[in-house]
Amino acid sequence: RAAAEQLHLTQPAASMALAGLERRIGVVLFDRARQRLHLNARGRAMLPQAREVLVRMQALERNAAASPDELLGELRIGASNTVGSYRVGELLGGFIALHPQASVQLLVDNTQTVLERVLDYSLDIGCVEGPAARSGLEALPWREDALCVCARPNHPLAQRKRLAPADFSGARWILREHGSATRALVERELSR
């Protein structure tokens, strides 16, 4: 009865709706005893999904009621480690200020993972610091950045005025992890 009142339905209408739901999905969700309902084990197992449906329905109602100029919903962005560490404020600050009702989820990971997540649709957009040429992706340049090599002052290469990629052959360097676009770019440039 309390649920029916909360939904502004008569008790028989609420009972019919629940019975119809159980018929439609082919699962008994409630135990009925002495004109009372108790969620059974199957009902408890499905409760998180039911709550998720309600949350999504509320979001749908909010979106429908919003101004056409207002962006709502969730934007899932991936950023490579470098972009996430140094550019994420620049990347998202203006958007969040313009669209305060939008929810932004950010994943910071290496370039390879960000690209894979865009391809499998778990991210809407990815911002990475290296080449993103993959089938199924549209890549647009965003910014240019410079990389430099750092060495101790007494390193043999630090004594030279100009260096070519061949000068780095055989030298030991600390590089980013495999899957990082920065590493791939450095390896490609130094192999020339």
Secondary structure as GFF3:
##gff-version 3
##sequence-region A 1 192
A	DSSP	alpha_helix	2	6	.	.	.	ID=ss1
A	DSSP	alpha_helix	11	25	.	.	.	ID=ss2
A	DSSP	beta_strand	30	33	.	.	.	ID=ss3
A	DSSP	beta_strand	36	39	.	.	.	ID=ss4
A	DSSP	alpha_helix	41	65	.	.	.	ID=ss5
A	DSSP	beta_strand	74	80	.	.	.	ID=ss6
A	DSSP	alpha_helix	81	86	.	.	.	ID=ss7
A	DSSP	alpha_helix	88	98	.	.	.	ID=ss8
A	DSSP	beta_strand	103	109	.	.	.	ID=ss9
A	DSSP	alpha_helix	111	119	.	.	.	ID=ss10
A	DSSP	beta_strand	125	127	.	.	.	ID=ss11
A	DSSP	three_ten_helix	156	159	.	.	.	ID=ss12
A	DSSP	three_ten_helix	165	168	.	.	.	ID=ss13
A	DSSP	alpha_helix	181	190	.	.	.	ID=ss14
###
